[in-house]
Structures are given as C-alpha cells and as structure tokens.
Amino acid sequence: MTGKPMSAPAPAIGHISATTTQDTPFCLADASGQPLFAVRPGVRADTALSQAASMLHTAHGLLVNSSELGDDDQYAAGLFLLETAAALVDAINGGQP
C-alpha cells in the first residue's frame, strides 16, 4: 500500500440502451438545410460504434497531420469524419446529439 488515497470512480455520463441505429440525417448540403447524408436505421449499435471509433482514430491522425503540415485537404477530411462519427453516435442515442 502506497498511502495514496483511492480516487472515486468516474461519474456516469449517460447510458445508451438502444441496440440499433435510428435514421439520422447529417451534413447539410446547402443553405436550405437539406441534409446530404443519413445513417440508415436498423444497424447494430456495436457495429455503428466500432465504425465511429475507427473514424475518430483516422480523423485524429488527419487533424494532427494537417496542423503540422498546413494541409487544408487533410483538415477538411478530418472534419467530415468527425461529423460522420458524431452522426453514428447520435443515431444510437435516439437520433439526438
């Protein structure tokens, strides 16, 4: 025993009980507010979360590279992946952010 106090467990942020995705439009195409893409309903939640995690990992790499290299294309790609990953999570969370 080191004599250090044990830290309290992190508080629960929320609980997602959905097992599949809901239709969730994202990526506004123009000023009319019409979404260009949508997450399809009925995709297993674990599959959607796995895809979101992969997108977040890739987006992180793109954004780090874009900041180091000043590459606007990598920056734009990273932002698109972030928006898509967020839509996947929202689709599991009842279509709500």
N, C-alpha and C positions, 0 to 999 in steps of 0.2 A: 504494500500500500504506500502510495507516494504522499499522502496527506493533502492532495489536491481535491477540492470539492467536486462532486459529480455534477455535470451540467444536466439541466432539466431537458426532457425530450422536446423536440421542436413542436410547436402547436400545429394542429391540423389546419390546413388551409381550405380544404374542401374535399368532398367525396363525389366521385363520378360513379353513378350506378348504371349508366347506360351500357348496353352490350353491343350496340351497333350505332352507326352514324345516322344523322338526320340530314336532309337536303339543306345545304348551307352555301348560298352564293357568296362569291368574293371577287375581288379585282374589278373595280369599276372601270368600264371601258371608255366612258366619256362623261361630259357634264350632265347628261340626263340621269345619271345614277344607275344605269342598266349594268348589272354585273356580267362580266365576260365568262367567268368560270363558276363551277359549283362542285362541292363534294357530293358524291352520289349517296343516297340513303341506303341503309342496309349493309354497309361494310362493317365487318367485325371491328370492335373498338381496339382490340390488341393489335390488329393489322394496321389500323389508321395511326395509332400511337407509335408503332415501330417506324412507319414511314415518316411521321413528323419528327421523330428523333434523328433519323438519317438526314432529313432536310436541314434540321437545325445544326447538325455537325458540319455539313457541307457549307451552309450559309456562314457559319463562324469562320471557316477557313477562307472563304471568298472575301469576307469583310476585312479580315486581318490582312490578307494579301493586297486588297485594294487600298487600304490605308498606308501600307508600306510602299506600294508601287505607284499610287495615284491613278489606279486603273478604274475608270468610270464604268466599264462594262462589267467587271467583277463586282463592283458595288451594286449596280442595278440587279444583277443576277442574285446576289445575296439578299437584297431586299425582297425580291419576288419569292424566293424560297422561304423567307420569314413569314410573308403574308400567307403563303400556301400552308405552311406548318400550323400557323395560328388558326386557319380555317378548319384544318383537320381536327384540332383540339376543340374548337368551338362546335363542330358537328357532333362530337361525342357529348359535349356539355349542353345538349338540348338546343343547339343552333345559336347559343348566346355566347358573347365574348366573356 
